[in-house]
Amino acid sequence: MAVGLLVPGPAGAAALGLVGLMTGATLANVFVLEVITPALTIALLVAAAVVAWNRRDDVRAPLAGRRPRPVVG
């Protein structure tokens, strides 16, 4: 999934998958491993959430039957 963040097309879907993965990692750190400060997993969760939020139109476009916006740059 992390490699998908480097490719513009699937970056939104990869980030959305990482949000779910990092949510589970944070919960596992807190409740199973009893880590006092899960700062790293929370920071990675926030970073993936920001990418997913910024690419939300690219994730929704195939579901709505329309083409995603073109990648500029």
N, CA, C and O atoms as a Tripos MOL2 file, in Angstrom:
@<TRIPOS>MOLECULE
protein
  292   291    73     0     0
PROTEIN
NO_CHARGES

@<TRIPOS>ATOM
      1 N           0.8020   -1.1970    0.0000 N.3       1 MET1
      2 CA          0.0000    0.0000    0.0000 C.3       1 MET1
      3 C           0.8430    1.2590    0.0000 C.2       1 MET1
      4 O           0.4810    2.2400   -0.6490 O.2       1 MET1
      5 N           1.9520    1.2560    0.7080 N.am      2 ALA2
      6 CA          2.7650    2.4640    0.7950 C.3       2 ALA2
      7 C           3.3270    2.8530   -0.5680 C.2       2 ALA2
      8 O           3.4970    4.0400   -0.8460 O.2       2 ALA2
      9 N           3.6160    1.8800   -1.4140 N.am      3 VAL3
     10 CA          4.1130    2.1860   -2.7520 C.3       3 VAL3
     11 C           3.0270    2.8690   -3.5690 C.2       3 VAL3
     12 O           3.3290    3.7020   -4.4240 O.2       3 VAL3
     13 N           1.7770    2.5320   -3.3200 N.am      4 GLY4
     14 CA          0.6600    3.1530   -4.0270 C.3       4 GLY4
     15 C           0.5560    4.6460   -3.7840 C.2       4 GLY4
     16 O          -0.0310    5.3620   -4.5960 O.2       4 GLY4
     17 N           1.1110    5.1300   -2.6870 N.am      5 LEU5
     18 CA          1.0990    6.5700   -2.4250 C.3       5 LEU5
     19 C           2.0180    7.3230   -3.3760 C.2       5 LEU5
     20 O           1.8390    8.5240   -3.5810 O.2       5 LEU5
     21 N           2.9870    6.6460   -3.9540 N.am      6 LEU6
     22 CA          3.9380    7.2930   -4.8520 C.3       6 LEU6
     23 C           3.4200    7.4000   -6.2780 C.2       6 LEU6
     24 O           3.9480    8.1820   -7.0680 O.2       6 LEU6
     25 N           2.4020    6.6300   -6.6170 N.am      7 VAL7
     26 CA          1.8230    6.6440   -7.9540 C.3       7 VAL7
     27 C           0.5640    7.5040   -7.9100 C.2       7 VAL7
     28 O          -0.3210    7.2290   -7.0990 O.2       7 VAL7
     29 N           0.4460    8.5360   -8.7520 N.am      8 PRO8
     30 CA         -0.6830    9.4690   -8.6520 C.3       8 PRO8
     31 C          -2.0580    8.8240   -8.8060 C.2       8 PRO8
     32 O          -3.0000    9.2430   -8.1330 O.2       8 PRO8
     33 N          -2.2040    7.8210   -9.6700 N.am      9 GLY9
     34 CA         -3.5230    7.2250   -9.9140 C.3       9 GLY9
     35 C          -4.1430    6.5820   -8.6860 C.2       9 GLY9
     36 O          -5.2290    6.9890   -8.2740 O.2       9 GLY9
     37 N          -3.4890    5.5880   -8.0860 N.am     10 PRO10
     38 CA         -4.0850    4.9040   -6.9370 C.3      10 PRO10
     39 C          -3.7250    5.5050   -5.5790 C.2      10 PRO10
     40 O          -3.9360    4.8600   -4.5530 O.2      10 PRO10
     41 N          -3.1910    6.7130   -5.5500 N.am     11 ALA11
     42 CA         -2.7380    7.2970   -4.2770 C.3      11 ALA11
     43 C          -3.8830    7.4610   -3.2860 C.2      11 ALA11
     44 O          -3.7040    7.2100   -2.0940 O.2      11 ALA11
     45 N          -5.0480    7.8730   -3.7540 N.am     12 GLY12
     46 CA         -6.1800    8.0570   -2.8470 C.3      12 GLY12
     47 C          -6.6580    6.7590   -2.2420 C.2      12 GLY12
     48 O          -6.9160    6.6860   -1.0400 O.2      12 GLY12
     49 N          -6.7790    5.7330   -3.0640 N.am     13 ALA13
     50 CA         -7.2210    4.4330   -2.5580 C.3      13 ALA13
     51 C          -6.1740    3.8180   -1.6370 C.2      13 ALA13
     52 O          -6.5240    3.1990   -0.6310 O.2      13 ALA13
     53 N          -4.8980    3.9810   -1.9660 N.am     14 ALA14
     54 CA         -3.8290    3.4590   -1.1110 C.3      14 ALA14
     55 C          -3.8230    4.1710    0.2360 C.2      14 ALA14
     56 O          -3.6380    3.5410    1.2770 O.2      14 ALA14
     57 N          -4.0230    5.4790    0.2120 N.am     15 ALA15
     58 CA         -4.0680    6.2370    1.4660 C.3      15 ALA15
     59 C          -5.2620    5.8190    2.3070 C.2      15 ALA15
     60 O          -5.1600    5.7310    3.5310 O.2      15 ALA15
     61 N          -6.3910    5.5610    1.6630 N.am     16 LEU16
     62 CA         -7.5710    5.1110    2.3960 C.3      16 LEU16
     63 C          -7.3150    3.7500    3.0350 C.2      16 LEU16
     64 O          -7.7410    3.5100    4.1650 O.2      16 LEU16
     65 N          -6.6340    2.8690    2.3360 N.am     17 GLY17
     66 CA         -6.2650    1.5820    2.9120 C.3      17 GLY17
     67 C          -5.3010    1.7350    4.0750 C.2      17 GLY17
     68 O          -5.4040    1.0210    5.0720 O.2      17 GLY17
     69 N          -4.3590    2.6720    3.9490 N.am     18 LEU18
     70 CA         -3.4110    2.9100    5.0370 C.3      18 LEU18
     71 C          -4.0840    3.5110    6.2600 C.2      18 LEU18
     72 O          -3.6480    3.2640    7.3840 O.2      18 LEU18
     73 N          -5.1350    4.2930    6.0620 N.am     19 VAL19
     74 CA         -5.8820    4.8300    7.2050 C.3      19 VAL19
     75 C          -6.4660    3.6870    8.0200 C.2      19 VAL19
     76 O          -6.3780    3.6850    9.2480 O.2      19 VAL19
     77 N          -7.0580    2.7220    7.3430 N.am     20 GLY20
     78 CA         -7.6010    1.5560    8.0490 C.3      20 GLY20
     79 C          -6.5200    0.7380    8.7290 C.2      20 GLY20
     80 O          -6.6870    0.2930    9.8640 O.2      20 GLY20
     81 N          -5.4080    0.5420    8.0290 N.am     21 LEU21
     82 CA         -4.2960   -0.2270    8.5860 C.3      21 LEU21
     83 C          -3.7000    0.4660    9.8160 C.2      21 LEU21
     84 O          -3.4280   -0.1860   10.8240 O.2      21 LEU21
     85 N          -3.4980    1.7660    9.7340 N.am     22 MET22
     86 CA         -2.8890    2.4950   10.8490 C.3      22 MET22
     87 C          -3.8630    2.6450   12.0200 C.2      22 MET22
     88 O          -3.4330    2.7500   13.1680 O.2      22 MET22
     89 N          -5.1600    2.6570   11.7420 N.am     23 THR23
     90 CA         -6.1320    2.6530   12.8360 C.3      23 THR23
     91 C          -6.0160    1.3560   13.6210 C.2      23 THR23
     92 O          -5.9980    1.3670   14.8520 O.2      23 THR23
     93 N          -5.9370    0.2530   12.9170 N.am     24 GLY24
     94 CA         -5.7580   -1.0340   13.5840 C.3      24 GLY24
     95 C          -4.4300   -1.1270   14.3160 C.2      24 GLY24
     96 O          -4.3610   -1.6970   15.4040 O.2      24 GLY24
     97 N          -3.3640   -0.5660   13.7230 N.am     25 ALA25
     98 CA         -2.0560   -0.5810   14.3740 C.3      25 ALA25
     99 C          -2.0610    0.2420   15.6550 C.2      25 ALA25
    100 O          -1.4630   -0.1520   16.6560 O.2      25 ALA25
    101 N          -2.7330    1.3780   15.6200 N.am     26 THR26
    102 CA         -2.8150    2.2220   16.8150 C.3      26 THR26
    103 C          -3.5930    1.5140   17.9170 C.2      26 THR26
    104 O          -3.1780    1.5260   19.0760 O.2      26 THR26
    105 N          -4.7130    0.9000   17.5650 N.am     27 LEU27
    106 CA         -5.5030    0.1810   18.5640 C.3      27 LEU27
    107 C          -4.7240   -1.0020   19.1280 C.2      27 LEU27
    108 O          -4.7970   -1.2830   20.3250 O.2      27 LEU27
    109 N          -3.9830   -1.6920   18.2720 N.am     28 ALA28
    110 CA         -3.1740   -2.8130   18.7490 C.3      28 ALA28
    111 C          -2.0770   -2.3320   19.6920 C.2      28 ALA28
    112 O          -1.7940   -2.9820   20.6980 O.2      28 ALA28
    113 N          -1.4580   -1.1980   19.3730 N.am     29 ASN29
    114 CA         -0.4240   -0.6490   20.2520 C.3      29 ASN29
    115 C          -0.9770   -0.2810   21.6160 C.2      29 ASN29
    116 O          -0.3300   -0.5160   22.6370 O.2      29 ASN29
    117 N          -2.1620    0.2920   21.6360 N.am     30 VAL30
    118 CA         -2.7280    0.7710   22.9030 C.3      30 VAL30
    119 C          -3.2880   -0.3730   23.7340 C.2      30 VAL30
    120 O          -3.0050   -0.4600   24.9290 O.2      30 VAL30
    121 N          -4.0770   -1.2510   23.1250 N.am     31 PHE31
    122 CA         -4.8030   -2.2570   23.9060 C.3      31 PHE31
    123 C          -4.0920   -3.6020   24.0260 C.2      31 PHE31
    124 O          -4.2310   -4.2740   25.0480 O.2      31 PHE31
    125 N          -3.3430   -4.0080   23.0190 N.am     32 VAL32
    126 CA         -2.7010   -5.3160   23.0620 C.3      32 VAL32
    127 C          -1.2670   -5.2030   23.5800 C.2      32 VAL32
    128 O          -0.8760   -5.9120   24.5070 O.2      32 VAL32
    129 N          -0.4960   -4.3130   22.9770 N.am     33 LEU33
    130 CA          0.9040   -4.1620   23.3650 C.3      33 LEU33
    131 C           1.0830   -3.2360   24.5670 C.2      33 LEU33
    132 O           2.1530   -3.2060   25.1750 O.2      33 LEU33
    133 N           0.0510   -2.4900   24.9040 N.am     34 GLU34
    134 CA          0.0400   -1.5500   26.0220 C.3      34 GLU34
    135 C           1.1880   -0.5460   25.9410 C.2      34 GLU34
    136 O           1.8540   -0.2500   26.9330 O.2      34 GLU34
    137 N           1.3970   -0.0340   24.7310 N.am     35 VAL35
    138 CA          2.3930    1.0180   24.5200 C.3      35 VAL35
    139 C           1.8370    2.3100   25.1100 C.2      35 VAL35
    140 O           0.6740    2.6510   24.8940 O.2      35 VAL35
    141 N           2.6680    3.0160   25.8500 N.am     36 ILE36
    142 CA          2.2010    4.2250   26.5300 C.3      36 ILE36
    143 C           1.8760    5.3400   25.5260 C.2      36 ILE36
    144 O           0.8360    5.9880   25.6370 O.2      36 ILE36
    145 N           2.7480    5.5590   24.5650 N.am     37 THR37
    146 CA          2.5210    6.6220   23.5980 C.3      37 THR37
    147 C           2.6170    6.0880   22.1650 C.2      37 THR37
    148 O           3.7180    5.8600   21.6640 O.2      37 THR37
    149 N           1.4990    5.8910   21.5180 N.am     38 PRO38
    150 CA          1.5170    5.4240   20.1280 C.3      38 PRO38
    151 C           1.6520    6.5960   19.1480 C.2      38 PRO38
    152 O           0.9190    6.6780   18.1620 O.2      38 PRO38
    153 N           2.5900    7.4950   19.4290 N.am     39 ALA39
    154 CA          2.7230    8.7210   18.6400 C.3      39 ALA39
    155 C           3.0700    8.4410   17.1840 C.2      39 ALA39
    156 O           2.5560    9.1110   16.2880 O.2      39 ALA39
    157 N           3.9360    7.4610   16.9370 N.am     40 LEU40
    158 CA          4.3430    7.1830   15.5590 C.3      40 LEU40
    159 C           3.1620    6.6950   14.7240 C.2      40 LEU40
    160 O           2.9610    7.1630   13.6040 O.2      40 LEU40
    161 N           2.3900    5.7680   15.2550 N.am     41 THR41
    162 CA          1.2590    5.2540   14.4700 C.3      41 THR41
    163 C           0.1970    6.3240   14.2730 C.2      41 THR41
    164 O          -0.4530    6.3680   13.2280 O.2      41 THR41
    165 N           0.0150    7.1830   15.2620 N.am     42 ILE42
    166 CA         -0.9570    8.2750   15.1040 C.3      42 ILE42
    167 C          -0.4700    9.2770   14.0670 C.2      42 ILE42
    168 O          -1.2690    9.7720   13.2720 O.2      42 ILE42
    169 N           0.8220    9.5860   14.0570 N.am     43 ALA43
    170 CA          1.3680   10.5130   13.0680 C.3      43 ALA43
    171 C           1.2200    9.9550   11.6510 C.2      43 ALA43
    172 O           0.8590   10.6860   10.7290 O.2      43 ALA43
    173 N           1.4990    8.6590   11.4790 N.am     44 LEU44
    174 CA          1.3300    8.0470   10.1630 C.3      44 LEU44
    175 C          -0.1380    7.9750    9.7640 C.2      44 LEU44
    176 O          -0.4680    8.1080    8.5860 O.2      44 LEU44
    177 N          -1.0180    7.7660   10.7340 N.am     45 LEU45
    178 CA         -2.4570    7.7630   10.4720 C.3      45 LEU45
    179 C          -2.9180    9.1260    9.9810 C.2      45 LEU45
    180 O          -3.6840    9.2180    9.0220 O.2      45 LEU45
    181 N          -2.4560   10.1780   10.6310 N.am     46 VAL46
    182 CA         -2.8380   11.5420   10.2350 C.3      46 VAL46
    183 C          -2.2920   11.8620    8.8450 C.2      46 VAL46
    184 O          -2.9950   12.4620    8.0320 O.2      46 VAL46
    185 N          -1.0520   11.4720    8.5640 N.am     47 ALA47
    186 CA         -0.4680   11.7340    7.2450 C.3      47 ALA47
    187 C          -1.2560   11.0170    6.1470 C.2      47 ALA47
    188 O          -1.5290   11.6000    5.0970 O.2      47 ALA47
    189 N          -1.6190    9.7660    6.3840 N.am     48 ALA48
    190 CA         -2.4080    9.0200    5.3890 C.3      48 ALA48
    191 C          -3.8010    9.6150    5.2410 C.2      48 ALA48
    192 O          -4.3500    9.6470    4.1390 O.2      48 ALA48
    193 N          -4.3740   10.0860    6.3430 N.am     49 ALA49
    194 CA         -5.7070   10.7030    6.2810 C.3      49 ALA49
    195 C          -5.6770   11.9960    5.4760 C.2      49 ALA49
    196 O          -6.6240   12.2900    4.7460 O.2      49 ALA49
    197 N          -4.6110   12.7670    5.5970 N.am     50 VAL50
    198 CA         -4.4870   14.0080    4.8200 C.3      50 VAL50
    199 C          -4.4010   13.6960    3.3300 C.2      50 VAL50
    200 O          -5.0450   14.3630    2.5200 O.2      50 VAL50
    201 N          -3.6150   12.6930    2.9630 N.am     51 VAL51
    202 CA         -3.5150   12.3080    1.5500 C.3      51 VAL51
    203 C          -4.8600   11.7900    1.0510 C.2      51 VAL51
    204 O          -5.2890   12.1430   -0.0470 O.2      51 VAL51
    205 N          -5.5290   10.9570    1.8470 N.am     52 ALA52
    206 CA         -6.8320   10.4230    1.4420 C.3      52 ALA52
    207 C          -7.8570   11.5440    1.2800 C.2      52 ALA52
    208 O          -8.6740   11.5050    0.3600 O.2      52 ALA52
    209 N          -7.8220   12.5290    2.1540 N.am     53 TRP53
    210 CA         -8.7710   13.6440    2.0660 C.3      53 TRP53
    211 C          -8.5040   14.4820    0.8170 C.2      53 TRP53
    212 O          -9.4370   14.8920    0.1270 O.2      53 TRP53
    213 N          -7.2300   14.7340    0.5340 N.am     54 ASN54
    214 CA         -6.8960   15.5400   -0.6390 C.3      54 ASN54
    215 C          -7.1650   14.8070   -1.9500 C.2      54 ASN54
    216 O          -7.3600   15.4560   -2.9780 O.2      54 ASN54
    217 N          -7.1810   13.4870   -1.9440 N.am     55 ARG55
    218 CA         -7.4310   12.7120   -3.1530 C.3      55 ARG55
    219 C          -8.8290   12.0890   -3.1550 C.2      55 ARG55
    220 O          -9.0770   11.1390   -3.8970 O.2      55 ARG55
    221 N          -9.7340   12.6080   -2.3420 N.am     56 ARG56
    222 CA        -11.0660   12.0070   -2.1960 C.3      56 ARG56
    223 C         -11.8520   11.9900   -3.5030 C.2      56 ARG56
    224 O         -12.6350   11.0680   -3.7320 O.2      56 ARG56
    225 N         -11.6620   12.9890   -4.3670 N.am     57 ASP57
    226 CA        -12.3750   12.9870   -5.6420 C.3      57 ASP57
    227 C         -11.9040   11.8470   -6.5440 C.2      57 ASP57
    228 O         -12.6920   11.2790   -7.3000 O.2      57 ASP57
    229 N         -10.6200   11.5170   -6.4580 N.am     58 ASP58
    230 CA        -10.0980   10.4060   -7.2660 C.3      58 ASP58
    231 C         -10.6200    9.0620   -6.7880 C.2      58 ASP58
    232 O         -10.7500    8.1270   -7.5780 O.2      58 ASP58
    233 N         -10.9160    8.9610   -5.5040 N.am     59 VAL59
    234 CA        -11.4520    7.7100   -4.9630 C.3      59 VAL59
    235 C         -12.9270    7.5790   -5.3140 C.2      59 VAL59
    236 O         -13.4040    6.4870   -5.6250 O.2      59 VAL59
    237 N         -13.6470    8.6990   -5.2620 N.am     60 ARG60
    238 CA        -15.0910    8.6640   -5.5390 C.3      60 ARG60
    239 C         -15.4260    8.5780   -7.0230 C.2      60 ARG60
    240 O         -16.4990    8.0910   -7.3790 O.2      60 ARG60
    241 N         -14.5390    9.0370   -7.8890 N.am     61 ALA61
    242 CA        -14.8350    9.1030   -9.3200 C.3      61 ALA61
    243 C         -15.2020    7.7480   -9.9270 C.2      61 ALA61
    244 O         -16.2180    7.6620  -10.6180 O.2      61 ALA61
    245 N         -14.4260    6.6870   -9.7020 N.am     62 PRO62
    246 CA        -14.8260    5.3950  -10.2980 C.3      62 PRO62
    247 C         -16.1430    4.8570   -9.7470 C.2      62 PRO62
    248 O         -16.8710    4.1440  -10.4380 O.2      62 PRO62
    249 N         -16.4390    5.2030   -8.5110 N.am     63 LEU63
    250 CA        -17.7010    4.7460   -7.9250 C.3      63 LEU63
    251 C         -18.8920    5.4580   -8.5500 C.2      63 LEU63
    252 O         -19.9830    4.8940   -8.6310 O.2      63 LEU63
    253 N         -18.6880    6.6900   -8.9890 N.am     64 ALA64
    254 CA        -19.7750    7.4650   -9.5940 C.3      64 ALA64
    255 C         -19.8330    7.2850  -11.1050 C.2      64 ALA64
    256 O         -20.7320    7.8130  -11.7590 O.2      64 ALA64
    257 N         -18.8750    6.5370  -11.6680 N.am     65 GLY65
    258 CA        -18.8890    6.2870  -13.1060 C.3      65 GLY65
    259 C         -18.3090    7.4180  -13.9260 C.2      65 GLY65
    260 O         -18.6100    7.5290  -15.1150 O.2      65 GLY65
    261 N         -17.4940    8.2530  -13.3320 N.am     66 ARG66
    262 CA        -16.8680    9.3350  -14.0820 C.3      66 ARG66
    263 C         -15.3560    9.1980  -14.0300 C.2      66 ARG66
    264 O         -14.8140    8.4120  -13.2530 O.2      66 ARG66
    265 N         -14.6940    9.9650  -14.8580 N.am     67 ARG67
    266 CA        -13.2390    9.8800  -14.9280 C.3      67 ARG67
    267 C         -12.6090   10.7490  -13.8380 C.2      67 ARG67
    268 O         -13.1160   11.8290  -13.5370 O.2      67 ARG67
    269 N         -11.5010   10.2790  -13.2440 N.am     68 PRO68
    270 CA        -10.8010   11.1030  -12.2540 C.3      68 PRO68
    271 C         -10.1600   12.3090  -12.8940 C.2      68 PRO68
    272 O          -9.9340   12.3270  -14.1040 O.2      68 PRO68
    273 N          -9.8650   13.3130  -12.1010 N.am     69 ARG69
    274 CA         -9.2480   14.5270  -12.6430 C.3      69 ARG69
    275 C          -7.8500   14.1990  -13.1460 C.2      69 ARG69
    276 O          -7.1920   13.3030  -12.6180 O.2      69 ARG69
    277 N          -7.3990   14.9160  -14.1580 N.am     70 PRO70
    278 CA         -6.0630   14.6240  -14.6860 C.3      70 PRO70
    279 C          -4.9820   15.0480  -13.6960 C.2      70 PRO70
    280 O          -5.1580   15.9920  -12.9250 O.2      70 PRO70
    281 N          -3.8700   14.3370  -13.7350 N.am     71 VAL71
    282 CA         -2.7420   14.6380  -12.8720 C.3      71 VAL71
    283 C          -1.9100   15.7160  -13.5390 C.2      71 VAL71
    284 O          -1.4710   15.5530  -14.6780 O.2      71 VAL71
    285 N          -1.6890   16.8210  -12.8320 N.am     72 VAL72
    286 CA         -0.9100   17.9300  -13.3660 C.3      72 VAL72
    287 C           0.4310   17.9440  -12.6650 C.2      72 VAL72
    288 O           0.5090   17.8110  -11.4440 O.2      72 VAL72
    289 N           1.4620   18.1020  -13.4290 N.am     73 GLY73
    290 CA          2.7660   18.2470  -12.8090 C.3      73 GLY73
    291 C           3.6360   17.1760  -13.1810 C.2      73 GLY73
    292 O           4.7870   17.1360  -12.7470 O.2      73 GLY73
@<TRIPOS>BOND
     1     1     2 1
     2     2     3 1
     3     3     4 2
     4     3     5 am
     5     5     6 1
     6     6     7 1
     7     7     8 2
     8     7     9 am
     9     9    10 1
    10    10    11 1
    11    11    12 2
    12    11    13 am
    13    13    14 1
    14    14    15 1
    15    15    16 2
    16    15    17 am
    17    17    18 1
    18    18    19 1
    19    19    20 2
    20    19    21 am
    21    21    22 1
    22    22    23 1
    23    23    24 2
    24    23    25 am
    25    25    26 1
    26    26    27 1
    27    27    28 2
    28    27    29 am
    29    29    30 1
    30    30    31 1
    31    31    32 2
    32    31    33 am
    33    33    34 1
    34    34    35 1
    35    35    36 2
    36    35    37 am
    37    37    38 1
    38    38    39 1
    39    39    40 2
    40    39    41 am
    41    41    42 1
    42    42    43 1
    43    43    44 2
    44    43    45 am
    45    45    46 1
    46    46    47 1
    47    47    48 2
    48    47    49 am
    49    49    50 1
    50    50    51 1
    51    51    52 2
    52    51    53 am
    53    53    54 1
    54    54    55 1
    55    55    56 2
    56    55    57 am
    57    57    58 1
    58    58    59 1
    59    59    60 2
    60    59    61 am
    61    61    62 1
    62    62    63 1
    63    63    64 2
    64    63    65 am
    65    65    66 1
    66    66    67 1
    67    67    68 2
    68    67    69 am
    69    69    70 1
    70    70    71 1
    71    71    72 2
    72    71    73 am
    73    73    74 1
    74    74    75 1
    75    75    76 2
    76    75    77 am
    77    77    78 1
    78    78    79 1
    79    79    80 2
    80    79    81 am
    81    81    82 1
    82    82    83 1
    83    83    84 2
    84    83    85 am
    85    85    86 1
    86    86    87 1
    87    87    88 2
    88    87    89 am
    89    89    90 1
    90    90    91 1
    91    91    92 2
    92    91    93 am
    93    93    94 1
    94    94    95 1
    95    95    96 2
    96    95    97 am
    97    97    98 1
    98    98    99 1
    99    99   100 2
   100    99   101 am
   101   101   102 1
   102   102   103 1
   103   103   104 2
   104   103   105 am
   105   105   106 1
   106   106   107 1
   107   107   108 2
   108   107   109 am
   109   109   110 1
   110   110   111 1
   111   111   112 2
   112   111   113 am
   113   113   114 1
   114   114   115 1
   115   115   116 2
   116   115   117 am
   117   117   118 1
   118   118   119 1
   119   119   120 2
   120   119   121 am
   121   121   122 1
   122   122   123 1
   123   123   124 2
   124   123   125 am
   125   125   126 1
   126   126   127 1
   127   127   128 2
   128   127   129 am
   129   129   130 1
   130   130   131 1
   131   131   132 2
   132   131   133 am
   133   133   134 1
   134   134   135 1
   135   135   136 2
   136   135   137 am
   137   137   138 1
   138   138   139 1
   139   139   140 2
   140   139   141 am
   141   141   142 1
   142   142   143 1
   143   143   144 2
   144   143   145 am
   145   145   146 1
   146   146   147 1
   147   147   148 2
   148   147   149 am
   149   149   150 1
   150   150   151 1
   151   151   152 2
   152   151   153 am
   153   153   154 1
   154   154   155 1
   155   155   156 2
   156   155   157 am
   157   157   158 1
   158   158   159 1
   159   159   160 2
   160   159   161 am
   161   161   162 1
   162   162   163 1
   163   163   164 2
   164   163   165 am
   165   165   166 1
   166   166   167 1
   167   167   168 2
   168   167   169 am
   169   169   170 1
   170   170   171 1
   171   171   172 2
   172   171   173 am
   173   173   174 1
   174   174   175 1
   175   175   176 2
   176   175   177 am
   177   177   178 1
   178   178   179 1
   179   179   180 2
   180   179   181 am
   181   181   182 1
   182   182   183 1
   183   183   184 2
   184   183   185 am
   185   185   186 1
   186   186   187 1
   187   187   188 2
   188   187   189 am
   189   189   190 1
   190   190   191 1
   191   191   192 2
   192   191   193 am
   193   193   194 1
   194   194   195 1
   195   195   196 2
   196   195   197 am
   197   197   198 1
   198   198   199 1
   199   199   200 2
   200   199   201 am
   201   201   202 1
   202   202   203 1
   203   203   204 2
   204   203   205 am
   205   205   206 1
   206   206   207 1
   207   207   208 2
   208   207   209 am
   209   209   210 1
   210   210   211 1
   211   211   212 2
   212   211   213 am
   213   213   214 1
   214   214   215 1
   215   215   216 2
   216   215   217 am
   217   217   218 1
   218   218   219 1
   219   219   220 2
   220   219   221 am
   221   221   222 1
   222   222   223 1
   223   223   224 2
   224   223   225 am
   225   225   226 1
   226   226   227 1
   227   227   228 2
   228   227   229 am
   229   229   230 1
   230   230   231 1
   231   231   232 2
   232   231   233 am
   233   233   234 1
   234   234   235 1
   235   235   236 2
   236   235   237 am
   237   237   238 1
   238   238   239 1
   239   239   240 2
   240   239   241 am
   241   241   242 1
   242   242   243 1
   243   243   244 2
   244   243   245 am
   245   245   246 1
   246   246   247 1
   247   247   248 2
   248   247   249 am
   249   249   250 1
   250   250   251 1
   251   251   252 2
   252   251   253 am
   253   253   254 1
   254   254   255 1
   255   255   256 2
   256   255   257 am
   257   257   258 1
   258   258   259 1
   259   259   260 2
   260   259   261 am
   261   261   262 1
   262   262   263 1
   263   263   264 2
   264   263   265 am
   265   265   266 1
   266   266   267 1
   267   267   268 2
   268   267   269 am
   269   269   270 1
   270   270   271 1
   271   271   272 2
   272   271   273 am
   273   273   274 1
   274   274   275 1
   275   275   276 2
   276   275   277 am
   277   277   278 1
   278   278   279 1
   279   279   280 2
   280   279   281 am
   281   281   282 1
   282   282   283 1
   283   283   284 2
   284   283   285 am
   285   285   286 1
   286   286   287 1
   287   287   288 2
   288   287   289 am
   289   289   290 1
   290   290   291 1
   291   291   292 2
@<TRIPOS>SUBSTRUCTURE
     1 MET1         2 RESIDUE 1 A MET
     2 ALA2         6 RESIDUE 1 A ALA
     3 VAL3        10 RESIDUE 1 A VAL
     4 GLY4        14 RESIDUE 1 A GLY
     5 LEU5        18 RESIDUE 1 A LEU
     6 LEU6        22 RESIDUE 1 A LEU
     7 VAL7        26 RESIDUE 1 A VAL
     8 PRO8        30 RESIDUE 1 A PRO
     9 GLY9        34 RESIDUE 1 A GLY
    10 PRO10       38 RESIDUE 1 A PRO
    11 ALA11       42 RESIDUE 1 A ALA
    12 GLY12       46 RESIDUE 1 A GLY
    13 ALA13       50 RESIDUE 1 A ALA
    14 ALA14       54 RESIDUE 1 A ALA
    15 ALA15       58 RESIDUE 1 A ALA
    16 LEU16       62 RESIDUE 1 A LEU
    17 GLY17       66 RESIDUE 1 A GLY
    18 LEU18       70 RESIDUE 1 A LEU
    19 VAL19       74 RESIDUE 1 A VAL
    20 GLY20       78 RESIDUE 1 A GLY
    21 LEU21       82 RESIDUE 1 A LEU
    22 MET22       86 RESIDUE 1 A MET
    23 THR23       90 RESIDUE 1 A THR
    24 GLY24       94 RESIDUE 1 A GLY
    25 ALA25       98 RESIDUE 1 A ALA
    26 THR26      102 RESIDUE 1 A THR
    27 LEU27      106 RESIDUE 1 A LEU
    28 ALA28      110 RESIDUE 1 A ALA
    29 ASN29      114 RESIDUE 1 A ASN
    30 VAL30      118 RESIDUE 1 A VAL
    31 PHE31      122 RESIDUE 1 A PHE
    32 VAL32      126 RESIDUE 1 A VAL
    33 LEU33      130 RESIDUE 1 A LEU
    34 GLU34      134 RESIDUE 1 A GLU
    35 VAL35      138 RESIDUE 1 A VAL
    36 ILE36      142 RESIDUE 1 A ILE
    37 THR37      146 RESIDUE 1 A THR
    38 PRO38      150 RESIDUE 1 A PRO
    39 ALA39      154 RESIDUE 1 A ALA
    40 LEU40      158 RESIDUE 1 A LEU
    41 THR41      162 RESIDUE 1 A THR
    42 ILE42      166 RESIDUE 1 A ILE
    43 ALA43      170 RESIDUE 1 A ALA
    44 LEU44      174 RESIDUE 1 A LEU
    45 LEU45      178 RESIDUE 1 A LEU
    46 VAL46      182 RESIDUE 1 A VAL
    47 ALA47      186 RESIDUE 1 A ALA
    48 ALA48      190 RESIDUE 1 A ALA
    49 ALA49      194 RESIDUE 1 A ALA
    50 VAL50      198 RESIDUE 1 A VAL
    51 VAL51      202 RESIDUE 1 A VAL
    52 ALA52      206 RESIDUE 1 A ALA
    53 TRP53      210 RESIDUE 1 A TRP
    54 ASN54      214 RESIDUE 1 A ASN
    55 ARG55      218 RESIDUE 1 A ARG
    56 ARG56      222 RESIDUE 1 A ARG
    57 ASP57      226 RESIDUE 1 A ASP
    58 ASP58      230 RESIDUE 1 A ASP
    59 VAL59      234 RESIDUE 1 A VAL
    60 ARG60      238 RESIDUE 1 A ARG
    61 ALA61      242 RESIDUE 1 A ALA
    62 PRO62      246 RESIDUE 1 A PRO
    63 LEU63      250 RESIDUE 1 A LEU
    64 ALA64      254 RESIDUE 1 A ALA
    65 GLY65      258 RESIDUE 1 A GLY
    66 ARG66      262 RESIDUE 1 A ARG
    67 ARG67      266 RESIDUE 1 A ARG
    68 PRO68      270 RESIDUE 1 A PRO
    69 ARG69      274 RESIDUE 1 A ARG
    70 PRO70      278 RESIDUE 1 A PRO
    71 VAL71      282 RESIDUE 1 A VAL
    72 VAL72      286 RESIDUE 1 A VAL
    73 GLY73      290 RESIDUE 1 A GLY
